[in-house]
Amino acid sequence: MRKIIALLAITTIGLACKEDTKEKIKEASSAVSTDVKESIDSVKTKAEGVIDSSKVGAKELLVKSAEKVEQEAKKIKESAKE
């Protein structure tokens, strides 16, 4: 009889711990998914910033290149006139 009572007590404790563990696992997975989402958003924002700055840099480079081409074209026209 004592063994049966002890077995029931241990089983009850085991089941109670199992439910508690499930809740902790749910909380932990929720926290991890939140952290992952925040990390993704952070990386996305940084990537967008880099892409935007590279677009600006590319535009500036194109403008400078166009100006140099125009200057060289003027030089060629002037040398052709002489």
NORZI-V160646 format. One record per pair of residues at least 6 apart in sequence whose C-alpha atoms are under 8 Angstrom apart, sorted by the first residue. I is the first residue (numbers start at 0). J is the second residue. D is the distance in whole Angstrom. If there is no record, write none. Layout:
I:J:D
I:J:D
This chain:
none
